[in-house]
Amino acid sequence: MVLPIFNWTRTHNVAEVSQTDYDNYTTNNPLSIQQSSPANFTLTTSGSPCPICTVPTH
């Protein structure tokens, strides 16, 4: 089990998306989303949901 912690400032977030959505940088269907820093997710297996920011213009 891996517990990554994401820290950010200003207007950002961190969402969990599928590997396919991550590969295509698609943020329309996040599995979960956290708006406050720090955020952490439990990644339990290979192919776990991938972290991504949904704020446009990165």
FIKOLZA-1660 file (N, C-alpha, C; in steps of 0.1 Angstrom, whole numbers, plus 5000, padded with zeros to 4 digits):
% residues 58
   i   px   py   pz ch aa at
   1 5009 4988 5000  A  M  N
   1 5000 5000 5000  A  M CA
   1 5009 5012 5000  A  M  C
   2 5005 5022 4992  A  V  N
   2 5013 5034 4991  A  V CA
   2 5003 5046 4994  A  V  C
   3 5008 5055 5002  A  L  N
   3 4999 5066 5006  A  L CA
   3 5006 5079 5002  A  L  C
   4 5004 5083 4989  A  P  N
   4 5010 5096 4985  A  P CA
   4 5003 5108 4991  A  P  C
   5 5010 5118 4993  A  I  N
   5 5005 5131 4999  A  I CA
   5 5008 5142 4989  A  I  C
   6 4997 5149 4985  A  F  N
   6 4998 5160 4975  A  F CA
   6 4996 5173 4982  A  F  C
   7 5006 5182 4980  A  N  N
   7 5005 5196 4986  A  N CA
   7 5005 5206 4974  A  N  C
   8 4997 5216 4976  A  W  N
   8 4996 5226 4966  A  W CA
   8 4992 5239 4972  A  W  C
   9 4994 5250 4964  A  T  N
   9 4989 5263 4968  A  T CA
   9 4980 5269 4957  A  T  C
  10 4973 5279 4960  A  R  N
  10 4964 5286 4951  A  R CA
  10 4953 5277 4946  A  R  C
  11 4948 5279 4934  A  T  N
  11 4937 5272 4929  A  T CA
  11 4940 5259 4922  A  T  C
  12 4941 5248 4930  A  H  N
  12 4943 5235 4924  A  H CA
  12 4935 5225 4932  A  H  C
  13 4935 5213 4928  A  N  N
  13 4929 5202 4935  A  N CA
  13 4936 5189 4930  A  N  C
  14 4932 5178 4936  A  V  N
  14 4937 5165 4931  A  V CA
  14 4925 5155 4930  A  V  C
  15 4924 5149 4919  A  A  N
  15 4914 5140 4916  A  A CA
  15 4920 5126 4913  A  A  C
  16 4912 5116 4916  A  E  N
  16 4916 5102 4911  A  E CA
  16 4908 5099 4898  A  E  C
  17 4915 5095 4888  A  V  N
  17 4909 5091 4876  A  V CA
  17 4914 5078 4871  A  V  C
  18 4907 5071 4862  A  S  N
  18 4912 5058 4857  A  S CA
  18 4925 5060 4849  A  S  C
  19 4932 5049 4846  A  Q  N
  19 4944 5050 4839  A  Q CA
  19 4941 5055 4825  A  Q  C
  20 4930 5051 4819  A  T  N
  20 4926 5056 4805  A  T CA
  20 4924 5071 4805  A  T  C
  21 4917 5076 4815  A  D  N
  21 4914 5090 4816  A  D CA
  21 4927 5098 4818  A  D  C
  22 4936 5092 4827  A  Y  N
  22 4949 5099 4829  A  Y CA
  22 4957 5099 4816  A  Y  C
  23 4958 5088 4809  A  D  N
  23 4966 5088 4797  A  D CA
  23 4960 5098 4787  A  D  C
  24 4947 5101 4787  A  N  N
  24 4941 5110 4777  A  N CA
  24 4939 5124 4783  A  N  C
  25 4944 5126 4796  A  Y  N
  25 4942 5138 4803  A  Y CA
  25 4927 5143 4803  A  Y  C
  26 4919 5133 4806  A  T  N
  26 4904 5135 4807  A  T CA
  26 4900 5136 4822  A  T  C
  27 4894 5147 4826  A  T  N
  27 4891 5149 4840  A  T CA
  27 4876 5150 4842  A  T  C
  28 4868 5146 4832  A  N  N
  28 4853 5147 4832  A  N CA
  28 4847 5137 4842  A  N  C
  29 4853 5126 4845  A  N  N
  29 4847 5116 4853  A  N CA
  29 4856 5112 4865  A  N  C
  30 4860 5121 4874  A  P  N
  30 4869 5117 4885  A  P CA
  30 4862 5107 4894  A  P  C
  31 4870 5098 4899  A  L  N
  31 4865 5088 4908  A  L CA
  31 4863 5094 4922  A  L  C
  32 4871 5104 4925  A  S  N
  32 4870 5112 4937  A  S CA
  32 4879 5124 4935  A  S  C
  33 4876 5134 4943  A  I  N
  33 4883 5147 4942  A  I CA
  33 4885 5153 4955  A  I  C
  34 4897 5159 4958  A  Q  N
  34 4899 5166 4970  A  Q CA
  34 4903 5181 4967  A  Q  C
  35 4897 5190 4973  A  Q  N
  35 4899 5204 4971  A  Q CA
  35 4908 5211 4980  A  Q  C
  36 4912 5204 4991  A  S  N
  36 4920 5210 5002  A  S CA
  36 4934 5203 5002  A  S  C
  37 4944 5211 5004  A  S  N
  37 4958 5206 5005  A  S CA
  37 4961 5206 5020  A  S  C
  38 4968 5196 5025  A  P  N
  38 4973 5184 5018  A  P CA
  38 4962 5174 5015  A  P  C
  39 4964 5166 5005  A  A  N
  39 4954 5156 5002  A  A CA
  39 4962 5143 5001  A  A  C
  40 4956 5132 5005  A  N  N
  40 4963 5119 5004  A  N CA
  40 4953 5108 4999  A  N  C
  41 4958 5099 4992  A  F  N
  41 4951 5088 4986  A  F CA
  41 4958 5075 4989  A  F  C
  42 4951 5064 4991  A  T  N
  42 4956 5051 4993  A  T CA
  42 4956 5044 4980  A  T  C
  43 4968 5040 4975  A  L  N
  43 4970 5033 4963  A  L CA
  43 4973 5019 4967  A  L  C
  44 4965 5009 4964  A  T  N
  44 4966 4996 4969  A  T CA
  44 4972 4986 4959  A  T  C
  45 4970 4988 4946  A  T  N
  45 4975 4979 4936  A  T CA
  45 4980 4986 4924  A  T  C
  46 4988 4979 4916  A  S  N
  46 4991 4984 4903  A  S CA
  46 4979 4987 4895  A  S  C
  47 4978 4998 4888  A  G  N
  47 4966 5002 4881  A  G CA
  47 4956 5009 4890  A  G  C
  48 4960 5012 4902  A  S  N
  48 4951 5020 4910  A  S CA
  48 4947 5033 4903  A  S  C
  49 4937 5040 4908  A  P  N
  49 4934 5053 4901  A  P CA
  49 4946 5062 4902  A  P  C
  50 4947 5070 4892  A  C  N
  50 4958 5079 4890  A  C CA
  50 4954 5093 4895  A  C  C
  51 4964 5101 4901  A  P  N
  51 4961 5114 4905  A  P CA
  51 4963 5124 4894  A  P  C
  52 4954 5134 4894  A  I  N
  52 4955 5145 4883  A  I CA
  52 4948 5157 4889  A  I  C
  53 4953 5169 4884  A  C  N
  53 4946 5181 4888  A  C CA
  53 4935 5184 4877  A  C  C
  54 4923 5189 4881  A  T  N
  54 4913 5191 4872  A  T CA
  54 4912 5206 4868  A  T  C
  55 4920 5214 4873  A  V  N
  55 4920 5229 4870  A  V CA
  55 4926 5230 4856  A  V  C
  56 4919 5237 4847  A  P  N
  56 4924 5239 4833  A  P CA
  56 4936 5248 4832  A  P  C
  57 4942 5248 4821  A  T  N
  57 4953 5257 4817  A  T CA
  57 4966 5255 4824  A  T  C
  58 4969 5242 4827  A  H  N
  58 4982 5239 4832  A  H CA
  58 4992 5237 4821  A  H  C
% end
